[in-house]
């Protein structure tokens, strides 16, 4: 089976849930203390064996391009000022893997975005990581790796799911499960953001391993929820589709509460400020 070397990390959304800040800063660049979410996502891909990351953006999001380009002037400046560790920190993102940034002309939904990258993706299977979905794993493999391993077992496209509360199923792509084998679930159908009667509580949470078959399915997909070409609708046209109930903590960083949770949880884990953050939270004496 072909090895999976390419990942798409989507960063084209407008971030409307986070206006006004997203008028000036892409949500994918929001810092989790001092590191943008996007850098976490690229790290996850690389730790899962990915060699090239393709990032579709809107042309306004130039800060994303800047972040993945070397800035030798700034590196020299920091080194001369006695901060070689900071020079290293700003170079780091440019050394992780090949990063290809693709400017999109139009936003017509996730399916449309993936289709726009057809020529960059070629014939081999690839990973899709949604730029809003930060998934942190501690004692298990990165979530992309969990999915790639599952793909290598079943040989069919697969998406990462977790169960969510029934009250929030209308925010997600929800699968209709078939046979369940451990964490592996056969997918019998899928609905994007079901208004009522969700087929289950298993929600797609931003990770997919796809094959080139998806392109032809997207071609046959009419605009769906939100009048957009939905990846979910195209997935239902595949001959066979699996879901994998992955291990990991997922944060929706495009959502205010989700973002704040990520900052709190990940800052507590840090060596430099973790204890101080915990002390501060305790001092609040929250009831
Ligand atoms: C997208 C997908 C949806 C998925 C969700 C996960 O929706 O279309 O199927 O459940 O991401 O975050 P969005 O949140 O971009 O509207």
Boltz pocket constraint, residues with backbone or C-beta under 6 A from the ligand:
constraints:
  - pocket:
      binder: B
      contacts: [[A, 110], [A, 130], [A, 132], [A, 133], [A, 171], [A, 172], [A, 173], [A, 174], [A, 192], [A, 193], [A, 203], [A, 204], [A, 205], [A, 206], [A, 230], [A, 231], [A, 232]]
      max_distance: 6.0
